[in-house]
Amino acid sequence: MKKITMIAALFVGALSFAQTPVIDRAPDATSGLISTLGDDFGVYSADYFALENETTLGELTFYGFGTGNLPIGANVDTFNVFIFGHDAAGKPAGSPIDSGAAFLALTDIEADDFILFEEGNSIFTVDVTQANGGSSVTLPAGEYWVSAYPTVFGSAAAAGRWNWQGSTEDIPFASMLIDPDDAFEAGATDWTLVSLLTGDAWPSFGWTLTEGAVVSVGDNLAEQVSVFPNPTTDILNIAVPASVEVNRVSMFDVLGKNVNVSYSNGVINTSSLSKGVYILNIETTSGNLTQKIVKQ
């Protein structure tokens, strides 16, 4: 088997959000592997995970970077997330080009339904319920594989190429890759261990999964609480039903630091915040709500 040369080196640190994850694989390896669909071909990576309990999916965050750590946003069209079962051969029970058996197939997620954060890194975050048209997704306890990648304009190996950053965390089944068109001539037209393709140890990829909370006031709380405008430049408004009281509001930056915004009469003033992505936590008498906020 030809040794694959799809690895790219990473020279900057990765960012992490402040939520408590169900799965937390630190992007602490110094290299990443292509996971991208272009106009010419697609190469897809996958990572194993297990859930001990039934879990409603919250947010999925995937850590990676562009070639040479260059931004890829201008070349990204949509984003894709698949969750497959774990088959008897120890591989994903399906692939992005044969997804009929997928537990979750979020294809061609539009830009309004994912966040791409770029400062050297290229980090994708997807709220599963939002990307799934407002319907939550709950997985039973069991073994799974997740595969994620952007669909980009131009070649998958050109300016839009996204490299999923590796993790040094050991897991029961090491990461895999599939190259259906054999674009890199390594013979990986079925799921193949990354370590066999690269000649290097590759236990896992860097990503996180948070658990979604089911909170309701008659209907889902998220459908009744309005946070606008988002993106925002200065004033952020929070509108809640008359039957709901806001107990506390807090906001965190992407490093997990509380930025100590003030909240009064349904208004947060964000004018002092730097441009970027923040996590807004709203605690109410009817439950809690977490939402990504983009400051422009």
C-alpha positions in Angstrom: 0.0 0.0 0.0 1.3 3.4 -1.0 2.1 5.6 2.0 -0.4 8.5 2.0 0.8 12.1 2.0 -2.3 13.9 3.1 -0.9 15.2 6.4 -0.5 18.9 7.0 1.4 20.4 10.0 -0.2 22.7 12.5 1.8 25.6 14.0 -0.8 27.4 16.1 -2.8 26.5 19.2 -6.4 25.4 19.0 -9.4 27.0 20.8 -12.0 25.4 22.9 -15.5 26.5 24.1 -16.6 26.7 27.7 -19.4 24.1 27.7 -19.0 20.8 29.5 -18.7 18.1 26.7 -19.9 14.5 26.5 -16.9 13.8 24.2 -13.8 15.9 24.5 -10.8 15.0 22.3 -8.2 17.7 22.7 -6.7 18.8 19.3 -3.2 18.4 20.8 -1.4 16.7 17.9 0.9 18.7 15.7 -0.6 17.7 12.4 -4.0 17.1 10.7 -5.5 15.1 7.9 -7.5 16.1 5.0 -11.3 15.8 5.3 -12.8 17.8 2.4 -15.2 17.5 -0.5 -14.3 19.5 -3.6 -15.4 19.8 -7.1 -13.0 17.1 -8.1 -13.0 14.5 -5.3 -13.7 13.9 -1.7 -11.6 12.4 1.1 -13.3 11.8 4.4 -12.0 11.0 7.9 -13.9 9.4 10.8 -13.5 9.1 14.6 -14.9 6.4 16.9 -16.8 7.3 20.1 -19.1 5.5 22.6 -22.0 6.8 24.6 -22.7 5.2 27.9 -26.2 6.7 28.1 -28.9 7.9 25.8 -27.8 11.3 24.7 -29.5 14.2 23.0 -26.9 15.9 20.8 -26.1 19.5 21.5 -23.2 21.1 19.7 -20.4 19.4 17.7 -17.1 21.3 17.3 -14.4 20.1 15.0 -10.9 21.4 15.2 -8.7 21.8 12.1 -6.8 24.2 9.9 -6.2 25.2 6.3 -3.0 24.4 4.4 -0.3 26.6 5.7 -2.7 27.7 8.4 -4.4 30.0 5.8 -8.1 30.8 6.2 -10.5 28.7 4.1 -13.7 30.5 4.7 -13.9 32.2 1.3 -13.8 28.7 -0.3 -16.3 27.0 2.0 -19.8 26.4 0.5 -21.4 24.1 3.1 -20.6 21.7 6.0 -21.4 18.1 6.5 -21.7 15.8 9.6 -22.4 12.1 9.6 -22.8 9.7 12.5 -22.6 6.0 11.7 -22.9 2.9 13.7 -20.0 0.6 14.6 -19.9 -2.5 12.4 -18.6 -6.0 13.2 -15.3 -5.3 11.4 -14.6 -2.3 13.8 -15.3 0.3 11.1 -18.1 2.9 10.4 -21.3 1.2 9.2 -21.6 3.5 6.2 -19.7 6.4 4.5 -20.5 9.9 3.3 -21.1 8.4 -0.2 -23.3 5.6 1.1 -25.1 7.1 4.1 -28.4 5.2 4.0 -27.6 3.5 7.4 -26.4 6.7 9.1 -27.9 7.6 12.5 -27.4 11.2 11.5 -26.8 12.7 8.1 -26.6 16.5 8.1 -25.6 17.2 4.5 -25.0 20.6 2.9 -25.5 22.6 6.1 -25.8 26.2 5.0 -23.6 29.0 6.5 -26.5 30.3 8.6 -26.5 26.9 10.5 -22.8 26.5 11.3 -20.0 28.7 12.6 -16.5 28.8 11.2 -14.1 30.4 13.5 -10.7 31.2 12.0 -7.6 32.6 13.7 -4.9 30.3 12.2 -7.2 27.4 13.1 -10.4 26.6 11.1 -12.9 25.4 13.7 -16.4 24.4 12.7 -19.3 24.3 15.2 -22.7 22.9 14.5 -25.8 23.1 16.7 -27.3 19.7 15.8 -30.9 20.7 16.5 -30.6 23.9 14.4 -28.9 22.2 11.5 -31.6 19.5 11.7 -34.4 21.9 11.0 -35.3 22.4 14.7 -35.7 18.7 15.5 -33.4 17.3 18.2 -31.5 14.1 17.7 -31.1 11.6 20.4 -28.7 8.6 20.2 -29.1 5.5 22.3 -26.2 4.3 24.3 -23.8 2.5 22.0 -20.8 2.7 19.7 -20.5 5.2 16.9 -18.3 7.0 14.3 -18.5 10.6 13.4 -17.3 12.1 10.1 -17.2 15.8 9.3 -16.0 17.9 6.4 -16.7 21.1 4.4 -17.8 21.1 0.8 -15.6 23.7 -0.9 -15.4 25.5 -4.2 -12.6 24.2 -6.4 -10.3 21.3 -5.7 -10.4 19.5 -2.3 -6.6 19.8 -2.3 -6.5 23.5 -3.1 -7.2 26.7 -1.0 -10.4 25.3 0.6 -8.7 22.1 1.9 -9.6 21.5 5.6 -7.3 19.3 7.7 -9.0 17.7 10.7 -6.5 18.1 13.5 -5.3 15.0 15.3 -5.6 14.2 19.0 -3.3 12.1 21.1 -6.1 10.6 23.1 -6.1 6.8 22.8 -9.5 5.2 22.0 -10.6 1.6 21.5 -10.7 1.9 17.7 -8.3 4.3 16.0 -9.3 6.9 13.4 -10.0 5.9 9.8 -10.1 7.5 6.4 -11.8 6.7 3.1 -10.7 8.0 -0.3 -13.5 6.7 -2.6 -11.9 7.9 -5.9 -8.4 6.9 -4.8 -7.3 10.4 -5.5 -4.2 10.0 -3.4 -3.4 6.6 -4.9 -3.1 4.9 -1.5 -5.8 2.3 -2.2 -8.0 3.6 0.7 -11.3 3.2 -1.2 -12.8 1.6 1.9 -12.4 2.7 5.5 -8.7 2.3 6.4 -6.7 3.0 9.5 -5.0 6.4 9.3 -1.9 4.9 10.9 -1.5 2.4 8.1 -1.8 5.2 5.5 0.6 7.7 7.1 3.0 5.4 8.9 2.5 7.3 12.1 0.5 6.6 15.2 -2.9 8.3 14.8 -5.2 7.4 17.7 -8.0 10.0 17.2 -9.1 13.4 15.9 -9.8 16.6 17.9 -13.5 17.3 18.5 -16.1 17.8 21.1 -19.8 16.9 21.6 -22.0 18.6 24.1 -25.4 17.3 25.3 -28.5 19.2 24.3 -30.9 20.2 27.0 -34.6 19.6 26.5 -36.3 22.6 28.1 -39.8 23.8 27.4 -42.4 26.4 28.2 -45.3 24.6 26.6 -43.1 24.3 23.5 -39.3 24.3 23.3 -37.8 27.2 25.2 -35.4 27.9 22.4 -38.4 28.6 20.1 -39.8 31.1 22.5 -36.7 33.1 23.5 -35.4 35.5 20.9 -31.8 36.8 20.9 -31.3 39.5 18.3 -29.6 40.8 16.3 -27.1 38.0 15.8 -24.5 38.8 14.5 -24.4 42.0 16.6 -22.3 45.2 16.6 -23.3 46.7 20.0 -26.7 46.0 21.5 -28.0 42.4 22.0 -31.7 42.0 22.9 -33.2 39.1 24.8 -37.0 38.7 24.5 -38.8 36.1 26.7 -42.5 35.3 27.2 -44.3 37.1 30.0 -44.4 33.8 32.0 -40.6 33.5 32.0 -38.1 35.4 34.1 -34.4 35.7 33.4 -32.4 34.9 36.5 -28.9 35.4 35.1 -27.1 36.1 31.9 -23.4 35.3 31.2 -21.2 35.4 28.2 -17.9 33.6 27.5 -15.2 34.0 24.9 -13.8 31.0 22.9 -11.1 30.5 25.6 -13.8 30.0 28.2 -13.3 33.3 29.9 -16.3 35.1 31.3 -16.3 38.5 29.6 -18.6 40.0 32.3 -21.2 41.7 30.2 -24.0 43.6 31.9 -27.7 42.7 31.4 -30.6 45.0 32.2 -34.2 45.2 31.0 -33.7 42.6 28.2 -30.5 44.3 26.8 -26.8 43.4 26.7 -24.3 46.0 25.6 -21.5 44.3 23.7 -19.8 47.4 22.3 -16.8 46.8 24.5 -16.2 43.3 23.2 -13.7 42.4 20.5 -14.9 40.9 17.2 -15.3 37.2 17.4 -17.5 34.3 18.6 -19.0 34.1 22.1 -21.1 31.7 24.1 -24.3 33.2 25.7 -25.8 31.4 28.7 -29.3 32.5 29.7 -30.7 31.0 33.0 -34.5 31.4 33.4 -37.2 30.2 35.7 -38.2 27.7 33.0 -34.7 26.3 32.2 -31.4 27.3 30.6 -30.5 28.3 27.1 -27.1 28.4 25.4 -26.5 30.2 22.2 -23.6 31.2 20.0 -23.2 34.9 19.4 -21.1 36.6 16.7 -19.8 40.0 17.5 -18.9 42.0 14.4 
